[in-house]
Amino acid sequence: SLENVIAIHGRAEDYIKETNRREYYDLCVSRAVSSLNVLSEYCVPYVKVDGYFIPYKSEKVYDELNSSANAFQTLGCKTQDIVEMNLPHSDIFRTFLIIKKNSSTPCKYPRKAGIPIKKPL
């Protein structure tokens, strides 16, 4: 029953350059695709200032948070809240970070495919 939702399938670093969707969305969500600093570089540029990025991560997220401080500062965002839960009807534990975008992300992000993983922020 979701309304006014757009699902995008494609490489984040390519799609943002092909469209006029930089800092366009109120919310960006993701699965556990990559480390938090790399994933943030892919997703935060899509979120408008005062919007949110909510990655779906495991209990290892606390280690990733420590190594993502520079990425968050560079991309203009900050962790606002952390929600931990067991997924309904399972014993799977997940963590959802509520990351608020506080300032505009420099236009050079996300960098070309492969660079964020080789040289994370």
N, C-alpha and C positions, 0 to 999 in steps of 0.2 A: 504493500500500500504506500510505497514511497512515491512522492511526487517531485517534479523538478529536479531529477537526478540524472547525471550524465556519467556513464561508464566509459572509460577510455581504455582501449587495448593497443599497446604499442610501446616503443621505447620512449621513456620520458624525455631524454636528452634530445631526441629528434622531434617529437611532437610539439614541444614548446617553441621550437624555431619555425615549424611549419604553420603554426596557428597564432592567433592573437590572444593566447590564454595565459600569459605571464601575469601573475598576481590577479587572477580573475575569480578564483573559487573561494567560497567561504570555508570549505573543509576538504581535506585530502586524507584518505585512509589508505593503509597498505598492510599487506601481510608481511611475515618475516622473510623478506626477499634478500636482504643483505645486512651488513653491519649498520648500526644506527647512523654513524657519521656519513656513510655513503648513501644510505636510503634518504637521509635528510636532504642531501644535495639534489637528489632526483625529485623530491616531492615539495619541499618548501617554496621553491620559486613559483609554483602554481597557486599558492595561497595568498590571498590579499592581506594587507596589513590589518591586524585585529582578527584574522581568521585562525583556523586551527589545523594542525597536522596531527593525526592520531595513528601511530604505528602499532601494530599487533606484534608483540614480542614475547619471548620466553622469560623465565626467571633470571636468565643471564643478563638481562637488560641493565642491571646496575653497573656491571663492568663496562658495558658499552656507553653508558651515560658519562662515565669519567673520561673516556677517550673521545667524546663528542663535544666537549665544551668549546673547543676552537671552532668546530663546524657550526654550532648554534650561534656563536657570536658573529661569525662571518656571514651567515645566512640571514641574521636578524630575527632569531627566535629564542625562546626560553621555555624550559619545562614548567608548566603551571601545576600539574597534578599527575599522580601515578595511581592507576586503578588496577588492583590485582584481583583475580577471580579464577575459580574453577569453572570451566565451561559447563553449561547445563547438561545433565544426563551423562557426565563423563568424569574421569579423574584427571583430565588435562588442565594444567595450570597455565594461565597466560597473564601477561601484563600489558596494559594499554597506557601509553604515555599521552598525556594531554599537553601538546606543545603549542604555545601561542606565538604567532608571528607579530613582532613588535615594530619592525622597521622593514623597509624595502630591501629586497635581495639584489646584490649587484648583478647586472645583466650577463656577466660572464659565466654565471651558474645556471643550470648544470653545464659542466664541461663536456667535451666530446666523449662518445662512448669509449669505455675502457679506462679513461684517465681517473675518474673518481675511485675506482678500486685499486689502481696502481699507486696513486698518490692521494690518499684520503685527506680531507681537511683536518 
